[in-house]
Each structure stands twice: as structure tokens, then as C-alpha cells.
Amino acid sequence: MTGPENATLLRLYVGEKDRFEHRPLYETIVLRAREHGLAGATVLRGLVGFGASSQLHTAKILRLSDDLPVIIEIVDSEQEIESFLPVLDEMMPSGLATIEKVRIVRYDRSDAT
């Protein structure tokens, strides 16, 4: 275990149907984050949610939505996150982003015997 250390969490809220260059937006964002050299990214699929339109999107069988909420979380230093924001500007047609300071603890047992 190392840390804790300061970092920044970028959280993006988009829809599952959102696309960029014929590919799911969430997938393109993760690939661009990796190309940009960011420390890590995770995509989470929501079970229910609504956004600016107030339209409810749900995974319930009776009201199955094909546009569930998706959250992309990216963690890195504040400088790296800030330098990634212009990349997002060209890809995000709509959605919401939050940026918050976090403390991280790293676990790496790959050296353990």
C-alpha cells in the first residue's frame, strides 16, 4: 500500500446511445484517455436515471430503455485532468462533467512473494 496521495476525479455523465465517430461515446472517451496517458478510467452503466430532458431511462423489464445512463470515471493528477478537458470538448455533444479532489491509496501486490 502506498499513499494516500492527492488526485483529481473527473466524472462524466452521458447516455448509452451517445456516439462519436460511429463508436459509443463512452468507449471513445476511454480510448482517448488511454492515448492521453491518463492513469485510469472506468465505465459504469446505470440502472435508472434522468437528465436535462427529465425522460426516465431504466433497465426494468417492463420499461426497458436502450439509452441507459453511463458514468465514466477518470482519475489522475489535476494537471493531467485539466489537459484532457479540451479533448472532451470536441467529443461531448451533451452531458455533464464533475471534477473533484480525491485522495487515493494505491495497492500493488505484484511484487509480493
Secondary structure, 3 states (H helix, E strand, C coil): CEEEEEEEEEEEEEECCCEECCEEHHHHHHHHHHHCCCCEEEEEECCEECCCCCCCEECCHHHECCCCEEEEEEEECHHHHHHHHHHHHHHCCCCEEEEEEEEEEECCCCCCC
